[in-house]
Amino acid sequence: MPTATMTSKGQVTVPVEVRHQLGLVAGSRVDFVPDAQSYRIEVRRRSLASLFGVLPKPSAPVTLEDMDAGIARGAAATMGE
């Protein structure tokens, strides 16, 4: 069973096998949920719906031709052309 030690600042390093199993990466958020006589850790997952409104709306619609041109410029830049 993986174990960890708390620092004097109250920090605990999650063992690597637990991080991998839970899919935790830097910046992941976890909840401490009270259980009968202890706590359990739950990974806080964001739904796609929670991202609604994060990006501003474009000032003008983008045409398919504009998208194709942007993709071509990005591909050319990546390929060093």
C-alpha positions as CSV (number, residue, x, y, z in Angstrom):
1,M,0.0,0.0,0.0
2,P,1.5,3.4,-1.0
3,T,2.2,5.8,1.9
4,A,3.3,9.4,2.3
5,T,4.6,11.7,5.0
6,M,3.2,15.1,5.8
7,T,5.7,18.0,5.9
8,S,5.7,20.7,8.6
9,K,3.7,22.9,6.2
10,G,0.9,20.3,5.9
11,Q,2.0,19.1,2.4
12,V,1.8,15.6,1.2
13,T,3.4,14.2,-1.9
14,V,1.1,11.7,-3.6
15,P,3.0,8.6,-4.5
16,V,3.7,8.2,-8.2
17,E,1.7,5.0,-8.6
18,V,-1.4,6.7,-7.1
19,R,-0.9,9.8,-9.3
20,H,-0.8,7.5,-12.4
21,Q,-3.8,5.5,-11.4
22,L,-5.9,8.6,-10.7
23,G,-4.6,10.5,-13.7
24,L,-3.2,13.3,-11.6
25,V,-0.9,15.9,-13.2
26,A,0.5,19.2,-12.0
27,G,-2.4,21.5,-11.3
28,S,-4.9,18.7,-10.7
29,R,-7.5,19.4,-8.0
30,V,-8.7,16.9,-5.5
31,D,-11.5,17.0,-2.9
32,F,-11.3,15.6,0.6
33,V,-14.7,14.0,1.2
34,P,-15.7,13.0,4.8
35,D,-16.5,9.4,5.1
36,A,-17.9,7.4,8.1
37,Q,-14.7,7.6,10.2
38,S,-12.1,9.0,7.7
39,Y,-11.8,11.0,4.5
40,R,-11.5,9.9,0.9
41,I,-9.8,11.8,-1.9
42,E,-11.7,12.4,-5.1
43,V,-10.3,13.8,-8.2
44,R,-12.2,16.9,-9.3
45,R,-13.0,16.4,-13.0
46,R,-14.2,19.3,-15.1
47,S,-17.0,18.7,-17.5
48,L,-16.9,20.1,-21.0
49,A,-19.9,22.2,-20.1
50,S,-17.9,24.0,-17.4
51,L,-15.7,25.5,-20.1
52,F,-18.5,27.3,-21.7
53,G,-17.7,31.0,-22.0
54,V,-14.0,30.7,-21.1
55,L,-13.0,32.0,-24.5
56,P,-14.3,35.3,-25.9
57,K,-16.5,35.3,-29.0
58,P,-14.7,36.2,-32.2
59,S,-15.4,39.8,-33.3
60,A,-16.3,38.5,-36.8
61,P,-17.2,35.1,-38.2
62,V,-14.4,33.1,-39.7
63,T,-14.9,31.5,-43.1
64,L,-13.9,28.0,-44.1
65,E,-11.4,29.5,-46.4
66,D,-9.8,31.6,-43.6
67,M,-9.6,28.4,-41.5
68,D,-7.9,26.5,-44.3
69,A,-5.4,29.3,-44.8
70,G,-4.6,29.4,-41.1
71,I,-4.1,25.7,-41.0
72,A,-1.9,25.9,-44.1
73,R,0.2,28.7,-42.5
74,G,0.6,26.7,-39.3
75,A,1.6,23.5,-41.1
76,A,4.1,25.5,-43.2
77,A,5.6,27.1,-40.0
78,T,5.8,23.7,-38.4
79,M,7.6,22.1,-41.4
80,G,10.0,25.0,-41.5
81,E,8.8,26.4,-44.9
